[in-house]
Amino acid sequence: MIEDRDVQLLGLLQRDADLSLNELAERVHLSPSACSRRIAQLRRRGVIRRLVALLDRRAVGVPTTVFAVIKVSGHSPGQTEALRTTIAQIDEIVEVHRVTGSFDYIMKIVLPNVEYYDTVYKRLVARLELHDVSAYISMETLKSEGELPLTHLPQDPPSTG
């Protein structure tokens, strides 16, 4: 179970993983050693998978977002593995979700410009047998948070005694 201080630590780390251990400890009213132990425990439990830097997409040359929805020709283990292998080899594909509805997968693709989508598309169709592919160009990002909501974490039950 997750305690209130763990939730506070997770929130702080999601907003700024560069905070020093002393600053984190001060903000959640713990000693640095106790804070360090809690963070280590959250890592061991898999709550914290890894710490990463969020890069500015314009600064690294990929300001354009295209969402591609695809319908595959089949769902055999071999076809699914071919899809996994292919998307792992295309760096511009940053997210892929298997979804319900009239198509099978949705991909988030980041690109230097709209025209570059054709390069990614050709790489996909050269390696995979796809039934249908449609692309949607993002005109504006209204929300793109790296933070997850922490309101659904299982909490420790209140102590009775």
Number of C-alpha atoms within 10 A of each C-alpha: 9 13 14 13 16 18 16 15 21 20 16 17 17 18 13 12 16 14 12 11 16 14 12 21 19 13 13 16 12 15 14 16 12 12 21 16 12 17 19 13 14 17 13 11 10 10 12 15 10 7 11 9 8 7 8 10 14 11 8 9 12 15 14 20 23 20 18 19 22 19 16 18 13 13 10 9 9 10 15 14 12 15 17 12 12 17 19 13 10 13 11 20 20 12 13 16 11 12 11 8 7 9 16 17 17 19 19 19 22 22 21 16 13 14 10 13 21 10 9 17 13 10 15 17 13 11 13 15 15 15 12 12 16 11 16 11 13 12 9 8 7 6 6 6 9 9 12 10 10 11 8 7 12 10 13 10 9 6 5 4 3
